[in-house]
């Protein structure tokens, strides 16, 4: 009689199932453009924070002996019409632009997300009323509305951030409302309601966490729009006030010297372009990474 062979034990899985967060990160890092955009954003944030340590000159100090000097070893990006170092002003201008973008988006999300959640969850006349208010605000172009609000509040960076935030809020309201309607029809929401969960508990504990992904995507894209809006308002004299540096106000001052000193417009313009492009790339990457149907 032959000896019976033992069956080999079942092979164990080589890895544990990954969480949705790990899957989203994995999908994001597989997009080189999004990763490159994130790297540029991190660089801009670091520059804005460390500007007092990096800047070789005081950004508002004038020097009448160095008016409109071309880029050189002493002034990497040249000097402006008042002899101020353009490189130092670009570094400090990043603070105004990034601060305006972040604060404006926080204001917009703070207004739009709760309103969208309420409209999508409550429905009925509340949804109809909020939706008509949003439609009325979206009927006016975003930048025109921001200019009107800033002119009403007064020319100042803080007022510009409030105006941009209020003008951006309808976008967040629509995104949050659409996500709430989609999540609200899920089976687990109906199960929570059948178990006796109150409306507030369902909205806060079950719906709100599941509308975060589209809100994050909207936030990243709105940051780019807010930076452009702040630069536009500063260009028109409604944002950051001179002599404090801002990319928009630097472009406004440079328009008089485009032929004599083109570097005055080139460097702040390139900074705006790179910052806005990076946020758009990150927004596209987040949209793909947070898509549950992504592979």
C-alpha positions in Angstrom: 0.0 0.0 0.0 1.4 3.3 -1.0 1.7 6.1 1.5 -0.9 8.8 1.0 0.5 12.2 0.1 -0.7 15.1 2.1 -2.4 17.8 0.2 -0.5 21.1 0.4 -2.0 23.8 2.5 -3.9 26.5 0.8 -1.7 29.4 -0.2 -2.1 32.5 1.8 -2.8 35.8 0.2 0.5 37.7 -0.4 -1.1 41.0 0.6 -4.0 42.3 2.5 -6.8 44.2 0.7 -6.0 47.9 0.3 -8.3 50.6 1.8 -10.1 53.1 -0.5 -7.6 55.8 0.6 -4.6 53.6 -0.4 -6.3 52.8 -3.8 -6.9 56.5 -4.4 -3.2 57.4 -3.5 -2.0 54.6 -5.8 -4.1 55.9 -8.7 -3.0 59.5 -8.1 0.8 58.7 -8.1 0.4 56.8 -11.3 -0.4 60.1 -13.0 2.9 61.9 -13.6 1.2 65.2 -14.5 -0.7 65.3 -11.2 2.4 64.4 -9.2 4.4 67.1 -11.0 1.7 69.6 -10.3 1.6 68.6 -6.6 5.4 69.1 -6.4 5.2 72.6 -7.9 2.4 73.5 -5.4 4.5 72.2 -2.5 7.4 74.4 -3.8 5.2 77.5 -4.0 3.9 76.9 -0.5 7.4 76.4 0.8 8.5 79.6 -1.0 5.5 81.6 0.5 6.3 80.4 4.1 10.0 80.9 3.8 9.9 84.1 1.8 11.5 86.2 4.6 14.4 83.8 4.7 14.8 83.3 1.0 14.2 86.9 -0.3 17.6 88.7 -0.7 16.0 92.2 -0.4 13.1 93.9 1.3 10.2 93.6 -1.2 9.0 97.2 -0.6 12.4 98.9 -0.2 13.1 101.3 -3.0 16.4 102.2 -4.5 16.6 105.1 -7.0 20.0 104.0 -8.2 18.6 100.6 -9.4 15.5 101.6 -11.4 14.5 99.0 -14.0 17.8 97.1 -13.9 18.0 94.0 -16.1 18.3 90.6 -14.5 21.8 90.0 -13.1 23.7 88.3 -10.4 22.7 91.0 -8.0 19.0 91.0 -9.0 18.1 87.6 -10.4 14.8 88.9 -11.9 15.8 92.5 -12.3 14.3 95.6 -10.5 11.0 97.5 -11.1 10.2 101.1 -11.8 11.0 102.0 -8.1 14.2 100.0 -7.9 12.6 97.2 -5.9 13.9 93.6 -6.4 11.5 91.7 -8.5 12.6 88.3 -7.2 11.8 89.3 -3.6 8.5 90.7 -4.7 7.5 87.5 -6.6 8.4 85.5 -3.5 6.3 87.6 -1.2 3.5 87.9 -3.8 3.1 84.1 -3.5 1.9 84.7 0.0 -0.9 86.9 -1.1 -2.0 84.7 -4.0 -1.9 81.4 -2.1 -3.6 83.0 1.0 -6.3 84.4 -1.1 -6.8 81.1 -2.8 -7.0 79.0 0.3 -9.1 81.5 2.4 -11.5 82.1 -0.5 -12.1 78.3 -1.1 -12.6 77.8 2.7 -15.2 80.6 2.7 -16.9 79.1 -0.5 -16.9 75.6 1.0 -18.2 76.8 4.3 -21.2 78.4 2.6 -21.8 76.1 -0.3 -21.3 72.6 1.1 -23.8 73.0 4.0 -26.3 74.7 1.7 -26.0 71.9 -0.9 -26.3 69.2 1.7 -29.4 70.9 3.1 -30.9 71.3 -0.4 -30.2 67.8 -1.5 -31.3 66.1 1.8 -34.4 68.2 2.6 -35.8 68.6 -0.9 -39.1 70.3 -1.5 -39.4 74.1 -1.2 -36.0 74.4 0.5 -34.3 72.8 -2.4 -36.2 74.9 -4.9 -35.4 78.1 -3.0 -31.7 77.5 -2.7 -31.4 76.3 -6.2 -33.0 79.4 -7.6 -30.6 81.6 -5.5 -27.7 79.6 -6.9 -29.1 79.9 -10.5 -29.4 83.7 -10.0 -25.8 84.0 -8.8 -24.5 81.7 -11.6 -26.3 83.9 -14.2 -23.7 86.6 -13.4 -20.1 85.8 -14.6 -17.9 84.8 -11.7 -15.3 87.5 -12.1 -17.9 90.3 -12.6 -19.6 89.3 -9.4 -16.3 89.2 -7.5 -15.4 92.7 -8.8 -18.8 94.1 -7.9 -18.6 92.6 -4.4 -15.1 93.9 -3.9 -16.0 97.4 -5.1 -18.9 97.4 -2.6 -16.8 96.1 0.3 -13.7 98.3 -0.5 -10.3 97.6 -2.1 -8.5 95.3 0.2 -7.1 91.8 0.2 -9.4 90.6 2.9 -12.4 92.0 1.2 -11.2 90.5 -2.1 -11.0 87.1 -0.4 -14.6 87.4 0.9 -15.9 88.5 -2.5 -14.1 85.6 -4.3 -15.4 83.1 -1.6 -19.0 84.3 -1.9 -18.8 84.2 -5.8 -17.4 80.7 -5.7 -19.9 79.3 -3.2 -22.6 78.4 -5.8 -20.2 75.9 -7.5 -19.7 74.1 -4.2 -23.5 74.2 -3.5 -24.2 72.5 -6.8 -21.5 69.9 -6.3 -22.6 69.1 -2.8 -26.3 69.0 -3.8 -25.7 66.6 -6.7 -23.5 64.3 -4.5 -26.1 64.4 -1.7 -28.9 63.3 -4.1 -26.7 60.5 -5.4 -25.6 59.2 -1.9 -29.1 59.7 -0.4 -30.5 57.0 -2.8 -28.0 54.4 -1.7 -29.3 51.2 0.1 -27.3 51.9 3.3 -29.0 55.3 3.7 -32.4 53.7 3.4 -31.3 51.0 5.9 -30.2 53.7 8.4 -33.5 55.4 8.1 -35.4 52.2 8.6 -33.5 51.5 11.8 -34.7 54.8 13.2 -31.8 57.1 12.6 -32.8 60.8 12.7 -32.5 63.0 9.7 -29.6 65.0 11.2 -27.7 61.8 12.1 -28.2 60.4 8.6 -27.0 63.7 7.0 -24.0 64.2 9.3 -22.8 60.6 9.9 -23.7 58.9 6.6 -24.1 61.4 3.8 -21.6 64.2 4.6 -18.5 61.9 4.7 -19.4 60.4 1.4 -19.6 63.7 -0.5 -16.1 64.7 0.5 -14.4 63.3 -2.7 -16.3 65.6 -5.2 -15.9 68.5 -2.9 -12.2 68.0 -2.7 -11.9 67.9 -6.5 -14.0 71.1 -6.7 -11.8 72.7 -4.1 -8.6 72.0 -6.0 -10.0 73.4 -9.2 -11.5 76.4 -7.4 -8.1 77.2 -5.9 -6.8 77.9 -9.4 -9.8 80.1 -10.2 -9.4 82.0 -7.0 -5.7 82.7 -7.6 -6.6 84.1 -11.1 -9.4 86.1 -9.5 -7.1 87.6 -6.9 -4.6 88.5 -9.5 -7.3 90.1 -11.6 -8.7 92.1 -8.7 -5.1 93.2 -7.7 -4.5 94.2 -11.3 -7.6 96.4 -11.2 -6.5 97.9 -7.9 -9.2 96.1 -5.8 -7.0 93.5 -4.1 -3.6 93.7 -2.4 -2.8 97.4 -2.1 0.6 98.8 -3.0 3.4 98.8 -1.9 2.6 95.3 -0.6 3.6 92.8 -3.4 1.0 90.9 -5.4 1.4 89.1 -8.7 -1.6 91.0 -10.1 -0.5 94.4 -9.0 3.0 93.7 -10.3 1.4 93.0 -13.7 -0.5 96.2 -13.5 2.6 98.3 -12.9 4.5 96.4 -15.6 2.1 97.2 -18.4 3.6 100.7 -18.7 7.1 99.2 -19.3 6.5 96.2 -21.6 8.9 97.4 -24.2 11.6 98.9 -21.9 11.5 96.3 -19.1 9.6 93.1 -20.2 10.9 91.1 -17.3 8.6 93.1 -15.0 5.6 91.3 -16.6 7.3 88.0 -17.5 8.2 86.7 -14.0 4.9 87.4 -12.2 3.1 86.1 -15.2 5.0 82.9 -15.3 4.4 82.5 -11.5 0.6 82.8 -12.0 0.7 80.4 -15.0 2.7 77.7 -13.1 0.6 78.0 -9.9 -2.7 77.8 -11.7 -1.6 75.1 -14.0 -0.4 73.0 -11.1 -3.7 73.3 -9.2 -5.6 72.3 -12.4 -3.3 69.2 -12.9 -3.8 68.2 -9.2 -7.6 68.7 -9.6 -7.7 66.4 -12.6 -5.6 63.8 -10.8 -7.8 63.9 -7.8 -10.9 63.5 -9.9 -9.5 60.4 -11.5 -8.1 59.0 -8.3 -11.3 59.5 -6.2 -13.5 58.0 -8.9 -14.7 54.7 -7.5 -14.9 53.3 -11.0 -11.2 54.1 -11.5 -8.7 51.3 -12.2 
